[in-house]
Amino acid sequence: MHEWTEETERLAAGVLAYTTERLHLRPVPLDGPQTPTELAKEAGPTVTPSGIGGAEALRVFAEVLAPACISIDHPRYFSFIPCAPTPASTLFDLVVGASSIYGGSWMEGAGAVYAENEALGWLSQLAGLPPSAGGVFVQGGTLANLSALVAARHADQAARERAGLARPARYAIAASTEAHSSVSAAAAVMDVDIIGIEPEEDGRLTGEGLRRALAAAAAERPGLVPFVAVATAGTTNLGIVDDLSSVAEVAKAAGLWLHVDGAYGAAAMAAPSRRHLFEGIERADSFVVDPHKWLFSPFDCAALIYRDPELAKAAHSQHAAYLEPLRTGEEWSPSDYAVHLTRRARGLPFWFSLACYGTAAYSEAIERTLEVAAYAAGRVRRLPHLELICEPVLSIVAFYRKGWDDADYYSWSEELLSSGTGFVVPTSHQGRTAIRLAVVNPRSGEEDIDIILDSLS
Ligand SMILES: *Cc1c(COP(=O)(O)O)cnc(C)c1O
């Protein structure tokens, strides 16, 4: 089956034809899930001793399986955080797959790692970190947050060891109660506590809030040792950006590592109209931004950047007899900077797209989504049966439909999906069910917003 035959030739043509058509379909079909029973009935058994053949497997995918997957790049997919890869990035994903690149070490993947580092360099420069900063593309914001927090704790332990201090009985992460769920997931994996900080009225974590929470924790739980402050640059539910400057000030004064979770929002550093919101990120010890969210790369791709990569390497390098030949010198091995070893060079599609279109095109595309989000907020404000939760800071617009109970929200959402109109799942704010539109696809226009809002009357 590793030989290249005439049948392989036909399969290659079929796969490339499918890919090309899917990439330029306008509109892309929204599609939607099916039950396991329906899928079993339509697809039938596919994994058999003699195989069903490439043509048939591709047919089953195209006709049965793909239509049972929601198209994340549909212009009226506004749930969660959508993904809207550029054609260049998706096409290059094929090239990455075809090239059999091992992206874990410099020795094996130098060219790929060089290119990935170019892309990371742009992000790092947007944030204002020094040229010595660096990092790695990992699978998602969750793994990026975990890896950064592990590095932060390791750095604290190492500093204590050097100072002849004992290990703390209990470590803690200081984070806003609005921080992403992956921060508490990381705390659980690491078996550390969380010092939860109530944000201000406007939803932002401030330095003063952090200072108060640290003082309260020190008084109430003297054995608890905070080692990191996590700020969020664009909360997933409302897009709120914490007051990074004041948080940085207090975190530094308290000797804490500052981690900025910008998985969704930090892409807006590239938008001149929003850059000011990120002041203070240049003081971060680590930050995260997901190109698979608002930077138009296909899944899965999260950028994790450290101010001092050596601290991350000390925490994450794996040592084993069979790995030692990879350590030839000063080269940059991506596996040293997160909780992973083997990795796909998943930053390459993002790099290729940046190289193709240029960074200015990214700024423009992000500004366009901000414009459409502002349009949506403006319309919501003017419609008497809708109530805007807050002015969008970034590209998330959240609001209530007056007079609706939970069941109304959910049946509206299901009807939108089953009719192929759009995908908008309800969220909640302060315990009340709400509608939330996350605009990250530059192909989502004012007319798409109108279709969704008109369906609410
Ligand atoms: C999406 C998101 C995450 C998690 O990222 P994944 O790529 O889904 O793992 C973490 N933090 C924030 C703020 C996010 O928006």
The ligand as an ORCA input file, in Angstrom:
! r2SCAN-3c Opt
* xyz 0 1
  C     -10.224     29.582     23.435
  C      -9.546     30.040     24.664
  C      -8.703     29.188     25.390
  C      -8.534     27.739     25.034
  O      -7.957     27.593     23.798
  P      -8.092     26.214     22.981
  O      -7.318     26.510     21.752
  O      -9.565     26.026     22.738
  O      -7.526     25.139     23.824
  C      -8.036     29.705     26.470
  N      -8.203     30.983     26.835
  C      -9.006     31.834     26.167
  C      -9.146     33.241     26.630
  C      -9.719     31.383     25.056
  O     -10.529     32.217     24.393
*
